[in-house]
């Protein structure tokens, strides 16, 4: 916005905050469970626990891997300036970032014998059943 108006960034922020009395609102992408999903997870996890406790699944291993990013906006987020007393509504606009977030992959496993340590996987590694068997 500062380049568009030909002013410095500090001047633009001063005008937005003090002259227009607007605040920056950001809509973060978060995952929030509703009550139905919470009840389903409780019921399903209890059934899994009952299967595991009867010593039917002694050699049962559950592993999971996930990508973690330093910047959690995934390239797009909603940003907008809203004055005091106004409703946010549809005033938020999509803003796209130029740079990609740096991330890493982590993997962990749980079995009847305990849990494994969290391992950070190097880049360009193919994660399949053979990799999990060899590392855990």
C-alpha positions as CSV (number, residue, x, y, z in Angstrom):
1,X,0.0,0.0,0.0
2,X,2.9,2.3,0.7
3,X,4.3,1.9,-2.8
4,X,0.9,2.5,-4.3
5,X,0.4,5.8,-2.4
6,X,4.0,7.0,-2.7
7,X,4.5,7.4,1.1
8,X,6.6,5.6,3.6
9,X,5.3,2.5,5.4
10,X,5.4,4.3,8.8
11,X,3.2,7.1,7.4
12,X,0.6,4.7,6.0
13,X,0.4,2.8,9.3
14,X,0.1,6.1,11.3
15,X,-2.8,7.2,9.1
16,X,-4.6,3.9,9.3
17,X,-4.2,3.6,13.1
18,X,-4.5,7.2,14.3
19,X,-6.4,9.1,11.6
20,X,-8.8,6.4,10.3
21,X,-9.0,4.7,13.7
22,X,-8.9,1.3,12.0
23,X,-7.4,-2.0,13.3
24,X,-5.8,-4.7,11.3
25,X,-7.9,-7.9,11.4
26,X,-6.4,-11.2,10.3
27,X,-8.4,-14.3,9.8
28,X,-6.2,-17.3,10.7
29,X,-6.9,-20.7,9.3
30,X,-7.6,-22.9,12.3
31,X,-9.2,-26.3,12.6
32,X,-11.9,-26.3,15.2
33,X,-13.9,-29.5,16.0
34,X,-17.7,-29.3,16.6
35,X,-19.4,-31.4,19.3
36,X,-20.4,-34.2,16.8
37,X,-16.8,-34.7,15.7
38,X,-15.5,-34.7,19.3
39,X,-18.0,-37.4,20.2
40,X,-17.1,-39.5,17.1
41,X,-13.4,-39.3,18.0
42,X,-14.1,-40.3,21.6
43,X,-16.1,-43.3,20.5
44,X,-13.7,-44.5,17.8
45,X,-10.6,-44.1,20.1
46,X,-12.4,-46.1,22.8
47,X,-13.0,-49.0,20.3
48,X,-9.3,-48.9,19.3
49,X,-8.3,-49.0,23.0
50,X,-10.5,-52.0,23.6
51,X,-8.9,-53.9,20.7
52,X,-5.4,-53.0,21.9
53,X,-5.9,-53.9,25.6
54,X,-7.0,-57.5,25.0
55,X,-3.5,-58.4,23.8
56,X,-4.8,-59.3,20.4
57,X,-2.6,-56.7,18.8
58,X,0.7,-57.0,20.5
59,X,2.7,-56.4,17.3
60,X,0.4,-53.5,16.2
61,X,2.3,-50.3,15.3
62,X,0.7,-47.0,14.2
63,X,3.0,-44.5,12.5
64,X,2.2,-41.1,11.2
65,X,4.2,-38.4,9.4
66,X,3.3,-34.8,8.9
67,X,4.8,-31.7,7.3
68,X,5.3,-28.7,9.6
69,X,5.7,-25.2,8.1
70,X,7.3,-22.2,9.8
71,X,4.7,-19.9,8.2
72,X,1.2,-21.3,8.6
73,X,-0.6,-19.1,6.1
74,X,-0.1,-21.5,3.1
75,X,0.2,-18.7,0.7
76,X,-3.2,-17.1,1.2
77,X,-4.9,-15.4,4.1
78,X,-7.6,-12.8,4.6
79,X,-6.5,-9.4,5.7
80,X,-8.5,-6.1,6.0
81,X,-8.7,-2.9,8.0
82,X,-11.9,-2.4,10.0
83,X,-12.9,0.7,11.9
84,X,-14.1,0.5,15.5
85,X,-17.7,-0.6,15.8
86,X,-18.0,-2.0,12.2
87,X,-18.7,-5.6,11.4
88,X,-15.9,-7.5,9.8
89,X,-18.3,-9.2,7.2
90,X,-16.9,-9.4,3.7
91,X,-14.3,-6.6,4.1
92,X,-11.4,-9.1,4.4
93,X,-9.5,-9.5,1.2
94,X,-7.3,-12.3,0.1
95,X,-3.6,-11.5,0.1
96,X,-1.1,-13.8,-1.5
97,X,2.5,-14.1,-0.3
98,X,5.4,-14.2,-2.6
99,X,7.7,-16.6,-0.8
100,X,7.0,-20.2,0.0
101,X,7.2,-21.2,3.7
102,X,10.1,-23.4,4.7
103,X,9.1,-26.7,6.3
104,X,10.2,-30.1,7.4
105,X,8.7,-33.5,7.8
106,X,8.5,-35.4,11.1
107,X,7.5,-39.0,11.8
108,X,6.6,-40.9,14.9
109,X,5.1,-44.3,15.9
110,X,3.2,-45.8,18.8
111,X,3.0,-49.5,19.6
112,X,2.0,-51.7,22.6
113,X,5.6,-51.5,23.8
114,X,5.6,-47.7,23.9
115,X,6.2,-44.7,21.7
116,X,9.1,-43.9,19.5
117,X,11.0,-40.7,19.4
118,X,10.0,-38.1,16.9
119,X,12.3,-38.2,13.9
120,X,12.9,-35.4,11.4
121,X,13.0,-36.8,7.9
122,X,15.5,-35.4,5.4
123,X,14.3,-33.8,2.2
124,X,13.4,-35.9,-0.8
125,X,13.1,-39.1,1.2
126,X,10.4,-41.5,0.2
127,X,8.4,-42.5,3.2
128,X,6.8,-46.0,2.8
129,X,6.5,-49.2,4.8
130,X,10.1,-50.2,4.3
131,X,11.4,-46.9,5.5
132,X,9.2,-47.1,8.7
133,X,10.3,-50.7,9.4
134,X,14.0,-49.8,9.0
135,X,13.9,-46.7,11.1
136,X,11.6,-47.8,14.0
